[in-house]
Amino acid sequence: MKYLTSVYWERGSEAEQNQDSLVVLQVVTAKGRVLLAAVCDGMGGESHGEKASGYVTQRLQEWFYESLLRAVQRKKAYWIIRRSLDRLAYDMQEQLSRYAKKEEIRMGTTMTVLVLWERTYLLWHLGDSRVYRLGAFRKGKTDCDRAVCMTTDHVRGSNQLTKCVGSFRYERPDFVMGTIKEGQAFLMCSDGFRNRIDSQEIYDALNPGTVKEEEQASRRLREIGVTCMKRGEKDNMSAIYIKAVK
């Protein structure tokens, strides 16, 4: 299994800086291809949101090379991989809390992480970034050919996060595991990217049946971003598109 990938990262029409951080890593091992992708949206209402999101993506990169690839090579069970990233999330929470206390600030970021190991996916999630699954697949007893949101928004009211990584109470990430077939795709995105569009528009633009090349995916992500800004979106916008191919 191979993965076609594309990334979109936009400061937005009025934001002074982009507090989102993204990472996409892909390595071919003797045990199969492994991909890690993450979207982290620094909390704009808190100080140093970009530092929090950047710190989390940096630690995820280190975890990918130092822990995940080693677990794959040794064919560790998936629950061991899950526990490893849960421990990382707890450690990042502790480190950010200590730093924020020392600097007398509050800081935080959403964290949405997707790991693909051949046909198996593992998804960790905190916050209001989202992951959509696109393509023909079965959900319960229904055959789907659309964009289905796989994550829960951890939000109170209109925009108050109830779960994140930062100088707050630790929350264990939501976790989902499953399989992906050739021709299916994932869209990972911050809330700024999806606030002004619905799931049908996402599917129409990013239908994996019509996306054949990475440049094509990049162009369609940019078109969504432009549409969102025309509709009044002012927040940072970030997205990662991943399609399973031969």
C-alpha positions as a printed Julia matrix, in Angstrom:
246×3 Matrix{Float64}:
   0.0    0.0    0.0
   1.21   3.51  -0.89
  -0.18   6.86   0.19
  -0.73   9.97  -1.92
  -0.4   13.01   0.37
  -0.86  16.75   0.17
  -0.7   19.6    2.71
  -2.38  23.02   2.97
  -1.2   25.65   5.49
  -2.61  29.19   5.4
  -2.35  32.07   7.9
  -5.78  33.34   6.92
  -7.12  36.68   5.83
  -6.64  38.59   9.11
  -4.58  36.51  11.55
  -1.17  37.96  12.43
   0.45  34.52  12.51
  -0.36  30.89  11.89
  -0.64  29.01  15.17
  -1.29  25.69  13.4
   1.46  23.11  13.02
   1.43  20.1   10.7
   3.61  17.07  10.19
   3.56  14.26   7.6
   6.19  11.5    7.73
   6.36   8.36   5.6
   8.91   5.53   5.71
   9.11   2.15   3.97
  10.26  -0.58   6.37
  10.81  -4.31   6.06
   7.44  -4.72   7.8
   5.57  -2.39   5.45
   5.02   1.3    4.8
   4.37   3.51   7.83
   2.91   7.02   7.78
   2.32   9.53  10.55
   0.28  12.7   10.03
  -0.78  15.25  12.64
  -2.69  18.52  12.85
  -2.14  20.71  15.91
  -4.06  23.99  16.24
  -2.54  26.32  18.85
  -5.18  27.99  20.99
  -5.56  31.52  19.65
  -7.1   32.76  22.86
  -4.03  31.79  24.88
  -0.45  33.01  24.84
   2.1   31.19  22.7
  -0.34  28.91  20.88
   2.18  28.48  18.08
   4.81  27.33  20.59
   2.46  24.69  21.99
   1.5   23.33  18.55
   5.11  23.41  17.34
   6.31  21.61  20.44
   3.74  18.83  20.03
   4.55  18.23  16.34
   8.27  18.16  17.16
   7.73  15.55  19.87
   5.54  13.51  17.5
   8.35  13.47  14.93
  10.75  12.21  17.57
   8.25   9.55  18.66
   7.83   8.41  15.03
  11.53   7.75  14.52
  12.47   6.64  18.04
   9.45   4.58  19.09
   6.92   3.88  16.34
   9.34   2.57  13.72
  11.02   0.38  16.33
   7.62  -1.03  17.34
   6.79  -1.75  13.68
  10.11  -3.48  13.06
   9.48  -5.69  16.09
   5.83  -6.25  15.08
   4.55  -5.01  18.42
   0.83  -5.28  19.11
  -1.3   -2.26  18.26
  -2.29  -1.76  21.89
   1.39  -1.29  22.74
   1.65   1.43  20.09
  -1.48   3.08  21.45
  -0.13   3.02  24.99
   3.17   4.49  23.78
   1.5    7.55  22.27
  -0.8    7.92  25.28
   2.31   8.12  27.46
   3.76  10.72  25.1
   0.58  12.81  25.34
   0.79  12.7   29.13
   4.47  13.71  29.1
   3.8   16.6   26.69
   1.02  17.79  28.97
   3.37  17.74  31.96
   6.16  19.57  30.11
   3.86  22.29  28.77
   2.27  22.73  32.21
   5.67  23.2   33.84
   6.76  25.69  31.2
   3.5   27.65  31.43
   3.7   27.78  35.22
   7.29  29.04  35.09
   6.43  31.73  32.53
   3.1   32.53  34.23
   1.12  31.99  31.04
  -1.56  29.65  29.68
  -0.94  27.71  26.5
  -2.46  24.81  24.65
  -3.08  23.09  21.34
  -5.39  20.56  19.77
  -3.75  17.28  18.77
  -5.07  14.96  16.06
  -2.71  12.16  15.03
  -3.16   9.5   12.37
  -0.83   6.51  11.97
  -1.12   4.24   8.92
   0.72   0.93   8.86
  -0.11  -0.66   5.53
  -3.92  -1.09   5.69
  -4.39  -0.41   9.41
  -5.02   3.07  10.82
  -4.74   4.31  14.4
  -6.23   7.69  15.31
  -5.68   9.79  18.45
  -7.66  12.99  19.01
  -7.94  15.91  21.43
  -9.69  19.18  20.58
 -11.75  20.44  17.65
  -9.57  19.64  14.66
 -11.21  16.89  12.61
 -10.58  13.79  10.53
 -12.93  12.91   7.68
 -12.94   9.57   5.92
 -13.74   9.82   2.21
 -14.72   7.18  -0.31
 -16.8    4.05  -0.63
 -16.91   2.08   2.62
 -19.38   0.43   4.96
 -20.52   2.24   8.12
 -22.62  -0.06  10.26
 -25.17  -1.57   7.89
 -24.94   1.27   5.38
 -22.74   1.58   2.29
 -21.23   5.08   2.26
 -19.7    7.05  -0.57
 -19.16  10.4    1.1
 -17.15  12.27   3.73
 -17.78  10.97   7.25
 -16.38  12.78  10.29
 -14.48  10.32  12.51
 -13.77  12.63  15.46
 -15.75  14.33  18.21
 -15.35  18.07  18.79
 -14.26  18.64  22.38
 -15.9   22.05  22.7
 -18.18  23.78  25.18
 -20.41  26.54  23.86
 -19.24  28.09  20.61
 -15.46  27.83  20.91
 -14.25  26.81  24.39
 -12.1   23.68  24.2
 -12.75  21.04  26.85
  -9.81  18.82  25.86
  -6.37  19.74  24.52
  -2.65  19.4   25.23
  -1.28  22.21  27.37
  -1.38  23.91  30.73
  -4.66  22.27  31.72
  -5.9   19.01  33.27
  -4.64  15.93  31.41
  -7.18  14.16  29.21
  -6.48  10.83  27.55
  -6.89  11.16  23.77
  -9.89   9.6   22.04
  -8.74   6.57  20.08
 -10.09   4.85  16.96
  -8.6    1.93  15.04
  -9.63   0.34  11.77
  -8.61  -0.55   8.23
  -8.43   1.43   5.01
  -8.85   0.12   1.48
  -7.22   1.2   -1.74
  -9.02   4.24  -3.14
 -10.19   5.56   0.22
  -8.83   8.77   1.73
  -8.57  10.85   4.9
  -8.81  14.6    5.36
  -7.3   15.99   8.57
  -7.95  19.67   9.21
  -8.08  22.46  11.77
 -11.43  24.07  12.58
 -10.64  27.11  10.43
 -10.51  24.91   7.33
 -13.93  23.32   7.83
 -16.0   25.99   9.64
 -17.44  27.48   6.44
 -18.07  24.28   4.45
 -20.07  21.11   4.98
 -19.13  17.47   4.55
 -20.81  17.22   1.14
 -18.69  20.09  -0.2
 -15.61  18.41   1.21
 -16.47  15.18  -0.54
 -17.31  16.87  -3.83
 -13.92  18.62  -3.86
 -11.78  15.76  -2.52
 -13.59  12.64  -3.76
 -10.71  10.12  -3.89
 -12.15   8.67  -7.08
 -11.29  11.91  -8.88
  -8.0   12.77  -7.14
  -5.21  11.05  -9.06
  -2.09  13.11  -8.27
  -0.65  15.06  -5.35
  -0.66  18.35  -7.26
  -4.35  17.84  -7.98
  -5.03  17.29  -4.28
  -2.99  20.4   -3.41
  -4.96  22.53  -5.86
  -8.29  21.35  -4.48
  -7.2   22.02  -0.89
  -6.23  25.56  -1.93
  -9.6   26.02  -3.64
 -11.39  25.04  -0.42
  -9.23  27.51   1.52
 -10.02  30.34  -0.9
 -13.73  29.52  -0.71
 -13.65  29.61   3.09
 -11.94  33.02   3.12
 -14.5   34.37   0.64
 -17.22  33.18   3.02
 -15.67  35.14   5.88
 -13.26  32.72   7.54
 -10.53  34.64   9.41
  -8.87  31.82  11.37
  -5.73  29.89  10.44
  -6.46  27.03   8.02
  -4.51  23.78   7.83
  -5.26  20.44   6.18
  -3.64  17.14   5.25
  -5.06  14.87   2.53
  -4.06  11.19   2.44
  -5.24   8.7   -0.16
  -4.44   4.98  -0.18
  -3.19   3.86  -3.61
  -1.49   0.83  -5.13
